[in-house]
Amino acid sequence: MARYIFSRVGQALLVLWAAFTISFVLLQAMPGDAVLIKFQNPEYGLNAVQIAEIRAAYDADGSVVLQYVHTIGNFLTGDFGYSLQAGVAVSAQLAANLPSTIRLAGLAFAAAALLAVIIAVLSNLPGLGRLRSFIQSLPSLFVSIPTFWLGIMLIQIFSFRLRLVPVINPGEWEGLILPVLTIALPVSAPMAQILLRNIDEVLTRPFVSVARAKGASHTFVLWRHVAKNALLPVLTVAGVLFGELLAGAVITETVFGLNGIGSLAEQAVNFQDVAVLQAIVVISAAAFVTINLAVDLLYPVLDPRLKAKLGGVA
Amino acid sequence: MTILDTAERHRNIDSPNPLDWISPAPAAEEAVGAPAKVRAKPILIQPGLVLAYIILAVALLWAVAPGLFTSYDPVQGLPGQQLKAPSALHFLGTDALGRDLYTRLVYGALHSLSGAVAAVAIGLLVGTALGVIAGSVGGWIDEVIMRLVDVLLSIPVLLLSLSIIILLGFGTVNAAIAVGFTSIASFARLVRSEVVSVRRSEYVEAAFGSGGTFFKVLWRHVLPNSLTSVIAFTALQVGSAILQLSTLGFLGYGAPPPTPEWGLLIAEGRNYIATAWWLTAAPGVVVVLVVLAVNRVSQAIGRAQQ
């Protein structure tokens, strides 16, 4: 077991290191770095010597290898460089914006899970007929809707037409209702899809027939025997759902004008603020890797069948 | 490999893209002995599929011959016709510059669809090449390529495409490259797993046994047999690419304005959401319909192959 944990942690660290390196190569090592782009602008009226001095101040003039070593050392100590646009440390920007994005994404995740369970439960109610296939096709509809358009439409319907949620100066929580819904809908789709597929699969297992033969009702079988078995595999896509949540945050924060990591990323692209984007890319890769690692390590604890298998291996 | 092999069975996921998950269920379903699903229904009894083909045909015709569908100009506005509500003359209304929205949607098909096809072509070509190399050569090359794929998959798709955009700059072509880049990893992983399983089959062994060279066997037997399941996945990726491109277009990273790209149309209409909601609603509905149609067709291809 210890060896398994050790190798999985090692693998995760390797992926993380490679993600950092790729993002570094993509974003930092290219000719015409961000410092040059910003200060070459004639508006600043700087001459070549002054630009060289600024580049030296930003550590942008060393060799690529030197910069790489320098940057990786800084990242390890939590120093993500300076935002050229805002003129403050990237770590300060992240610290200021992270809480609101985590709150938004957390609420959206809860809403998505609820929605997915509702879809799964509804489509397994007996006697639905046509309605059942409609409910089952909802996830494929949800993933076909552009998230940004969904957000705009929700504002249009709930704020402008029905006047249920104010868009101008909403309360702190009121303002989160539509953004959370906007992210939750596409995130719920994969969860619901996996739940539906798993429920169908578990229903064909022998132990379900046994339970039925003993006289259990359909509802009882679903809650008592199927639910637990169908829910667990959703964990395996946790990392992917995280990516979906993050993408949702980028788009909804832009559409709804909220502050957060998402709008920070959008602004970074607009102003070619490479340091900010790289920090966000590396941190989200770290989060993805951590989530997958946690799932891999937790799964055998939650699923005794795997634990037994692992015990045999180790 | 890892204990997650059992869990792997439950997921049909090789990519961070949720659209990919709706791909045809893995063979596990049959293995369990589930009652055979209704497959390959005659086309007439599948109204959804017929509808999907019709939508795609219309969208393609829009892209190929927009002049057949409308007589207005997509870029030049009509004076005095600003922000008109839908009517017989402009049946989806006009925008703030007096341009007919329906016309802009028709002409936009070319930008949105060709961008998506180009993006998927990049992912398909590079991803397939990497997957075939990894799967057929094996050894440390396989190891390196697949770790690289793991890394690419660990970065959320949108952030990866934003990284490419910040590197290459804005524009139609760059947006397509960015979207294509994000699908390389999923293609590579899928193709590799197919190649590995085909390589183990007896007919490949027989081909080697009867004196086939490595490349000849690869070209004649392994490649064609590995690519069948890639077709359905490719179709699925087109739908996802349309969505991603419209997102980049909406954020302003794709084609510059007056281009009638669908995502950009939504972004432009957004400023008039309170007074002219159809400017935002109509392009979105078109995107949803086309993506749904592409996904439906991809699903049908996947079922037909099983």
Interface residues (C-beta under 8 A of the other chain):
Chain A: Y4 R8 L14 V15 L16 A18 A19 I22 S23 L26 L27 M30 P139 S140 L141 V143 S144 I145 P146 T147 F148 W149 I152 M153 I155 Q156 F160 P186 V187 A189 P190 Q193 I194 R197 N198 D200 E201 T204 R205 P233 L235 T236 V237 G239 V240 F242 G243 E244 L246 A247 V250 I251 T254 A265 E266 A268 V269 N270 Q272 V274 L277 Q278 I280 V281 S284 A285 F288 V289 N292 D296 Y299 P300 D303 R305 L306 K309 L310 V313
Chain B: T2 I3 L4 T6 A7 E8 H10 R11 I13 P16 P18 L19 W21 I22 A25 A28 E29 V32 G33 A34 P35 R147 L148 D150 V151 L152 S154 I155 P156 V157 L158 L159 L160 L162 S163 I164 I165 I166 L167 G239 L243 S246 T247 F250 L251 G252 Y253 G263 I266 R270 I273 A274 W277 T280 A281 P283 G284 V287 V288 V291 L292 N295
